Each structure stands twice: as structure tokens, then as C-alpha cells.
Amino acid sequence: MKKIFLYSILFIIPAVVITSCYKDTGNYSYHAINVVTIGNYDTVKGYTALYKDTLRISPAIISSEDVTDDDAYTYKWWYHKSTSVSTIDDSLLAKTKNLNVPVNIAPGTYILMYEVTDKNTKVLVHVRTTLTVTTEVFEGFMVLSDVNNQSRLDMLSYNKTNSIFTQFTDVLKKQNSTVPMNGTPYQVHCMPYVGTNITQQGYGIFLLNSVGTNRVNQETFGWDPTYNIRYLMAGDVPANFAAKRITGLNVSATNYLYYMVGQDNNVYCYSTQAGYAFRYSPLNVYTPSGITFKVAPYIATNGSIAVMYNTDKKTFVTAAAASSNSVTDVAPALNYPTGLDLLYMECIYYVEAGVVPNTYAILKDPATQKIYLLNFVLAKAQTYYQEITGTDFNLATNYAVSPDHNYVFYSVGGKLYEYDMYLKSSFLMADYGASSISYLSFPHFSSRFNKPNYMSWSKSLLVGVVDAAGTAGSNGKLDQYSIPDVNGQLVKTNSWMGFGKIVSVGYRDR
Amino acid sequence: MNSFKYIGWGLVIIIVLGACKKQSLLTYNAADNIYFFYKKITLRLDSINFTFAYSPDALKDSSVMIPFTVTGKPAAEDREFTVTVDPASTTQAGVHYILPDKFVLAAGKLVDSFPVKLLRTPDLQKGTFFLRLNLVPNDNFQTDIKSIEGILDSINTLSLKINITDILSQGTYWTSILQAYFGTFSVKKVKLLNQVTGMPIDIMINGIYDLNLNAKCAYYAISMSRYLKDQATAGKTIYEDDGITPMTMNSNYQ
């Protein structure tokens, strides 16, 4: 018994030891798995869809193991705001192989992602491209006309993909907008007024006319009473408050500055750095609670300092900051003239490297009737102050200064002149005969940096012409000219017809 | 004899195997305790500050909910507990406050609250009074949890102090934000600003949540300055409560 017992232990122990220490040789036989690629998916040009339309994409699933059954995979379509890196901004569109969804995404540019997962191997493949959601009124020139003393907004809607302008006459009627337009038109102004750090929808399309000042919805141009300018004002604002003119500057993605001249002829300031509202306390005062002086409706600003003109005292005044509540007379050391009447002033400025707030003012001596041109970089000393000796300059009704040439464009009736500041002479650039020029400007874009079209258009002159003999509402024309060097003849780059008497042109930019 | 060895080994094996009994789990076994559970945002506190100052004049009373919590399992029926008023309290029952008749933890709950109705008496405008409530043991609950370590100090979980006042105080934001517009704080100034310009009385505590605060304050300060100047010109200069100092806004808004 003992022997059997001992021998069995002697046998069991090594058996156990031997089997427990088997070498794990591993499994070295590999086999190919299904490798999936996605075809028929445009990663170069991306996709464009109209807001409220249907987006259809049918990608091809190319499988290395010939696994073609739709059910062999799971699918996911996502879109994601293109500037964001956070996955919180990912939104699921569909879980089907092909995409066929209504586009209920606000207009803009997004990243579109498509994921395919093999149910068997659990391997995931994904591709991404850009998705642009547009509307028919995505971007373009906004042309405000006077039609029998009423306001009408037309739009030259620009399609960036094929570089075509489509003209929409009475675009507000087309968009079923109810914004009050039954007054004499003053201005259309397009610029953000609140940054995306506060709200996604902060782009302002402002319409100023004699019955009121209102914004319209940035995508649909719709209107309701809360779009009235009073909702952007802090204070006891009268119900019928309206503005004559708005000057705005896009200082940065979160910093917007506005100056508004009310029909009460007072200046009000709005800044995202000073409470996101127009302070209903006039800025045209020397002490915050002081008496207002008469101010010319032209305001120059570089984003912090503003320059205006006191027409009572006939001197330039300056507001020190966006939060200022009063102004001071400009320092005598700057050598700006006093005692004159201000006919026109504009500050041509974009917050871009290499651009300075170049300000031009046209002033008239009430005693001698002589007209002078003043040029200064905002808040610095005057660098040019000379009499304007251009042809019929005293008869000019519209002015526009070129952003990249020393030319002051002006119109006398149907004649368009270019006044060269240094040659001190005028060149006749266009003669519209019996028609008259109603509008001149170099359009200001709220942001043109890195956008070649906007860069080029901001330096091109827009001329609004009206033929008194024509039918009201379609007797207006808009010409666009590029400005050559050395006083060369202007080159007409675009021409559109069918407007009313053009009063103001803005650009709804993207 | 050899068979003894085998039997012996067999017994050892059986004993060893038998000794490995599965141990039963230890479960919670203590009395149910009750204690106050007041938190402001995430900070646990043992006093509540209540003010009537920012409410409109028409408001004459308000109820404060006092949260409490218990240990142990939720019960299927309501359970009563006992709250006493500490004699050190400066408030008077029925005059400044009204307590509920019974204090009850609702069935199925572990965290609950009871209301204390506070009454807005005129003496609250002159000073701050307090009501101290204490939890005492009864049949349903013990009070063994006496304190909890908070971030700053030890929180008394059995005694809750409710400070009550109607004094309009300048709050945390007057010196940091509002003084730049309105100058030195005074109750008379704030009430007059509210009357003349429409500035809300609770701007001292809620103003910071308003995106348009800076623009509105600029407007209020300028409008008030104009009003004060007009009064002075008409020979009716407005003075602060001391009768000597004329009321003014901050120098930037005069």
C-alpha cells in the first residue's frame, strides 16, 4: 500500500508539474480581414445644400473581401461646426448607408463625417468633407433704393461656387419679410453686432428709413418687433426712435463698435466692450450730463477713439474710448482746422496688418466758400490740408475716397470725376448724360481678410445712377469700376439695372 | 496500523475542507440619525442669510425651506422629528417667524425640507435678527452626527442659524463694479436711482448676470446726474442722509 501510495505521488507530482509548465507557442497563423474603403464621396469639393432642401449622398462601400451586403455594416453620418474641435458640437444626421435628410442646419460651413463599421470585425472606417449650407440669399450686395419715397431692398445674391450674381428685386417681399419699409430710405448696413461667444446668430442687417430702424433675420430676412433698434438700446428710449445713419467697425471676432446718429441728431455709441447696448445718453456732449451740441452725421473711428465734428463750435471733437460718455475738442497740436463746415468725412479702415485708419474730411469755409480736403491718420496729426481745386467741386453731391489711391471721387449731376490729391486736378471718369448719379461708395465689408473677392470689391467704386425719365422703381442702375493707377480710365467690372433711385449699398458677407 | 494513517489523512482533509465556510456579509446596523443639510451651491453651511431688502415693498412675508437629511433606510410611512428654537434667538415667535406645527420626514424620502415662514417687520430695516433652530433626538431619530468638516471650518449639523434682515446693503459688487458709475453707496441714493431712472433695486446682487449691465449703468448714472443737476439749479439740491453732503454720481458721470 505504501509503495502504491508513494509511487502514485511520485507519478502525479511530475505529471502536474510538467503539464503546468507548457510553453505557450502562440498562434502565428494570420488571415486577412475585410478592409473597407469608401468611394463616391467627394472629399475635395465637398457638398453644398440649400437650407430646408434635401441632402442626398450615396457613397460606395468597397470591400476587400467582397462583403457587399448592406446589413454587414453599421453607418453613421455626423456634421460638426468646422471651427470647433469639441465633439460636443457633433450632431448625428442619420444611421443609414445613404444620406437622404432634410437640411435643417443653419446656413454656414460644416464638416460632414461618414463612418462605416464592419459588424463582423468591428473595424471602423471614416471619411470627412465639407458641407456648405446656403440659402438663395446667402451673401451678396444689398441695394437700398427710393421708389416714390418708399424704401425697397434689392439683392445681388452671389453664388461663390460659380461666381454668379443673381438679382432679386424686392428681396424682402420674396422672403415674406414684414419689416416696415414705408418711409424714405437712409441706409443699409451689414455687420455682426455680437460675437459667437455670446450667440451663434449675431449678424446684423440693419435697415434705416424714416419710419424706423430695424434689423432683419440674418438668414431669412424675417422681422418681428423685437428686431427694432430699441431692443439694442439701454435707457428710456421713446417708442418712435429712429436713426439716420450707422457707422460700424468690426474690431475683432468678439469686439464690435457702432456709432448711430438718431433723427434727434444725437450720437449714440454701442460696443461689445461696454455693455452690448447703445447707451441712450448722447455722446455729443462735453460732460456726461451736459447739454448736447449739434454734430455732423459723419463719424470716424479706429475701434477705440472716435472723431466727430461739432457744427456749432465748428471744431473736431474726439471720444477717447468705446465706453466714453462725452467728448473733448481735439488737441490743437494735431493741427486740424477750425471754423469750417464739414461736408463729408470717412475713415477707411480694416483691422488688418498694414492698414491704418486713414481719415479724409471735406470742409467748406463759410466766409470764402472755398472747399478744403483734410487727411489724417485717426488720432494723429494732420498730414494733408489743402484747398480742393477740382472741376466743379463746389457742385458735388456725392463723395467717395479710394482706399488704395489718393483719389477723391465725386459726382456732379451725371458726371463722375476723380480728383487726385497730389496732382490737385480732376479727371472726368464717366458721363451718364441726362441721368444723375445718386450714390457713390467704396463698399465696406465687415470682414474681408483672406477673401480675395471682398478685397477686390472693397477697392472698386460703386456708382448708383438714376434716369429721371425712366419708370420709378426700375430706372436705377449700379455700376462697379476698378481703379487703375496713374489716373487711368476706370474699368467697368459689373453693371446691374432695374433698381429704384439707389441710396445705399451694403454687403451681406460670410 | 497503516490504515490509521490513511484514516488520519482523510480526517485532516475533511476538516480542512469543512473549515472553509463562506462568510456571511456584514450589513449596516446603527440607529437612524437626523441632521441639517443646507448647502449654498456646493458649500455646506450652518447658517442661512435671508434678506427682504431686494423685494418690492408689497412683499410682506416669505417662506424659507430648511433642508435636512437622515441616515438609514427610507421608511414606508411619514416619520416625525423634533426641532426646538434656541433661546439665544433674537427673533420672536409669531412676530418674526412662524414654524410648522409638526416636523415630518415624508415617507420614502431620505432628504426633505420644512418651511419657516418669515415676516417682514419694520424693525428688520434697522438691524439683523436671527433664529436658531436645534434638532433634538426623539423616538424616530438620534442626533449623533454633530458636525461635518467643511472646506473652511467645522459645520454644526444640529443647529442652524437663520439671519433675517431688511437692510439694503451694498453687496459684493458695489465697490468692484457699481461704484465706478454711481459713487459711494447709500440707501437713499439707491432708492432714488430706482425711482428716477428705473434702476432695479437688486442690481447689487443680480446685475452681474446682465449682459447689458455696463450700458445700462452708464445710462442710469448719466440720467441721475442730469436729474441731480436740474434739482440743484431749481434750488432743491438733494443731499445724503447727513444733510450736508450733496448726492452725486461718480466723477466720470457728472
Contacts between the chains, C-beta under 8 A, distances in Angstrom:
chain1	res1	chain2	res2	distance
A	1	B	2	6.0
A	2	B	2	6.8
A	198	B	211	6.9
A	234	B	212	5.3
A	234	B	215	4.0
A	234	B	216	4.3
A	234	B	218	7.6
A	234	B	219	4.9
A	235	B	216	7.6
A	235	B	219	3.9
A	235	B	223	7.2
A	236	B	197	7.8
A	236	B	198	6.9
A	236	B	223	7.5
A	270	B	215	7.7
A	274	B	214	5.0
A	274	B	215	6.2
A	274	B	218	7.2
A	275	B	211	7.5
A	275	B	212	5.0
A	275	B	213	6.1
A	275	B	214	3.2
A	275	B	215	2.9
A	275	B	216	6.6
A	275	B	217	7.5
A	275	B	218	6.9
A	276	B	211	5.1
A	276	B	212	5.3
A	276	B	215	6.6
A	277	B	212	4.3
A	277	B	215	3.7
A	277	B	216	7.0
A	278	B	215	7.2
A	279	B	215	4.9
A	279	B	218	4.6
A	279	B	219	5.1
A	279	B	222	7.6
A	280	B	219	5.6
A	281	B	218	6.5
A	281	B	219	5.4
A	281	B	222	4.1
A	281	B	223	7.0
A	287	B	254	6.8
A	288	B	221	7.4
A	288	B	222	4.8
A	288	B	225	6.3
A	288	B	252	7.0
A	288	B	253	4.8
A	288	B	254	6.7
A	289	B	222	5.4
A	289	B	225	3.7
A	289	B	226	4.4
A	289	B	229	5.9
A	289	B	253	7.1
A	289	B	254	6.5
A	323	B	214	7.0
A	323	B	218	7.4
A	325	B	218	5.8
A	325	B	222	6.0
A	325	B	252	7.4
A	325	B	253	6.7
